[in-house]
Amino acid sequence: MSKATELIHSIPVDPLTGSISVPIYQTSTFVQEEPGVNKGYDYARSNNPTRAALEKIIAELEGGTTGAAFASGLAAIDAVVKLLQSGDEILAVDDIYGGAFRLFTHVYSKFGIKINYVDTTDVANVVDSITAQTKLIWLETPTNPTLKISDIEAIAAVARQHNILLCVDSTFASPALQQPIKLGADIVVHSATKYLGGHSDLIAGLVVTKTKELGEQIKFIQNASGAILSPHDSWLVIRGIETLYLRVQQHCKNALEVAEFLEYHPAVDKVYYPGLSTHPNHKIAAKQQNGGFGGIVSFTLKEDTTEAAKSVVCGTQLFKLAESLGGVKSLLCHPATMTHKSIPTEKRRAAGVADSLIRLSVGLEDVFDLIKDIDAALGNSKSKNLNSKNIVEIARFQ
Ligand SMILES: *Cc1c(COP(=O)(O)O)cnc(C)c1O
């Protein structure tokens, strides 16, 4: 059976009524026949049938044993960090999601957890940075917003050798493109707010573990800390997952065409997209992402200023200016003044987030409309515009 068919049919038909859509069990508690005798559910923080359906679906999608659904991607990340103890060390990707950086550095360091940020695109850096205290390697691949790729399989081998847990934040790839557990990771986390939900209408997070033992620990933390996903939002994520393959395929297709267009636009300096053969980690991306490169494209302008970037991000009609990504509608943002605003200027620039860097979340509109939209906005940036001949050239992508 093909993956898309498997995915669609992993969403269960309700055994009680035959409902083709998973019912939303909007309840806080479950009536018991006698104390301790119930139908598998007692209190909705501990377990809820709608959430349980989502958790089973995501565990299957990732090839893991246990899934756990949380109120946000960050709540999911938080649950994984709670596996650690004071004195333990996390070895994390340096180009990490800002919210994970804030959680690790400004919350968990207070509780005696040390964080060591390294460039994990080079496995040698990972090997060199491991200490006796390292208990968790934290990867994000592809990263935000410069789309760096780390070799999950190679780093998993290193982690196993040193008896260290490997967790991969696979939000940018989604399980449609990448299954880290199959490549040797112990844990996968997602901000389901992005591609899994897929419609920019909810905040949610997911954890999947390779082993039952780790799954039990995560479930214990989920119940103990209580940052669970609501039944209604669980249902929305399931509904999003139904079309995951279809959406991600189209996101990838559109993004590649936009990236190729930007590559030869006279106003554009660098284009960051793992699907371009010029991307430094293109080969690893091709190997571990099932041949797809995702829907996010970043680029810088020849006129490398905040003003030039602002004129572009305020000049589009279809690409809406907003944080977040992975929805049906195209979005764009200016990391230097938005998502990466709190990072000191020099540190931000050193991490490759130039003043003019713009991040696109390429949506599901017709790609030619999207290209025309960006082209018009680039024209506003005082750079030379494309002429109609180029536009015709681009039309061949259709
Ligand atoms: C958005 C995001 C998160 C955080 O998820 P929320 O659902 O916003 O809490 C974590 N990691 C990555 C890579 C993200 O893009």
The ligand as a Tripos MOL2 file, in Angstrom:
@<TRIPOS>MOLECULE
LIG
   15    15     1     0     0
SMALL
NO_CHARGES

@<TRIPOS>ATOM
      1 C1          6.9940   26.8650   15.6740 C.3       1 LIG1
      2 C2          8.0920   25.9630   16.0540 C.ar      1 LIG1
      3 C3          8.2080   25.4610   17.3640 C.ar      1 LIG1
      4 C4          7.2750   25.8880   18.4710 C.3       1 LIG1
      5 O1          5.9760   25.4450   18.2700 O.3       1 LIG1
      6 P1          4.6840   26.1820   18.8510 P.3       1 LIG1
      7 O2          3.5930   25.3120   18.3660 O.co2     1 LIG1
      8 O3          4.6760   27.5690   18.3100 O.co2     1 LIG1
      9 O4          4.8280   26.1800   20.3430 O.co2     1 LIG1
     10 C5          9.2320   24.5790   17.6330 C.ar      1 LIG1
     11 N1         10.1360   24.2210   16.6920 N.ar      1 LIG1
     12 C6         10.0690   24.6950   15.4300 C.ar      1 LIG1
     13 C7         11.0890   24.2670   14.4360 C.3       1 LIG1
     14 C8          9.0570   25.5800   15.0760 C.ar      1 LIG1
     15 O5          9.0070   26.0550   13.8250 O.3       1 LIG1
@<TRIPOS>BOND
     1     1     2 1
     2     2     3 ar
     3     2    14 ar
     4     3     4 1
     5     3    10 ar
     6     4     5 1
     7     5     6 1
     8     6     7 2
     9     6     8 1
    10     6     9 1
    11    10    11 ar
    12    11    12 ar
    13    12    13 1
    14    12    14 ar
    15    14    15 1
@<TRIPOS>SUBSTRUCTURE
     1 LIG1         1 GROUP 0 **** ****
